Amino acid sequence: MTRLTPADLEAARDRLVPDVVADGLSVLFCGINPGLMTAATGHHFARPGNRFWPVLHLSGFTPRLMKPAEQEELLSYGLGITNVVARATARAGELSAEEYREGGRLLTERVTRLRPTWLAVVGVTAYRAAFDDRKARIGPQDRTIGASRVWVLPNPSGLNAHWTAATMAEEYGRLRSASEAS
């Protein structure tokens, strides 16, 4: 990977990261918003230390550990990636409550159009803010978006010390099992 300078990362704030999506996916993973490394590279969950790609593999969603640059390959497994909020930031804490609410509205439109079997939001705090559901917990939700079921997963950020890669993989694996049964 090319080494990025602080100026490269700052310039990334203005870049949009394209979704990796198709109609009728089995699972559409939804991050909070792109980090600066993701925006600079154009690859979801690109920051070193983010555990999304290792956990995806450990949970059985992918047959091998993939690199962020291989994200388009997810479509061949019936998987995709989007975000609640499109704006890139250094930290999710920079997002406003209004951005989360608007992101939830736009995500609802996207899911209604794409019709994945499962929408998997990675981060319970982001889910609560986007969908005004203060009681949401990790796991399947009662909410549906059209025919799409919703599952909240732990945030794979390296900053989420409450979850190890192994415990995250167990929860992601529960979703994988549910998606295979759907």
Buried (B, 14 or more C-beta within 10 A) or exposed (E): EEEBEEEBBEBBBEBEBEBBBBEEBBBBBBBBBBBBBBBBBBBBBBBEEBBBBBBBBBBEBBEEEBEBEEBEBBBEBBBBBBBBBBBBBEEBEEBEEEBBBBBBEBBBEBBEEBBBBBBBBBBBBBBBBBBEBEEBEBEBBEBEBEEBBBBBBBBBBEEBEEBEBEEBBBBBBBBBEBBEEE
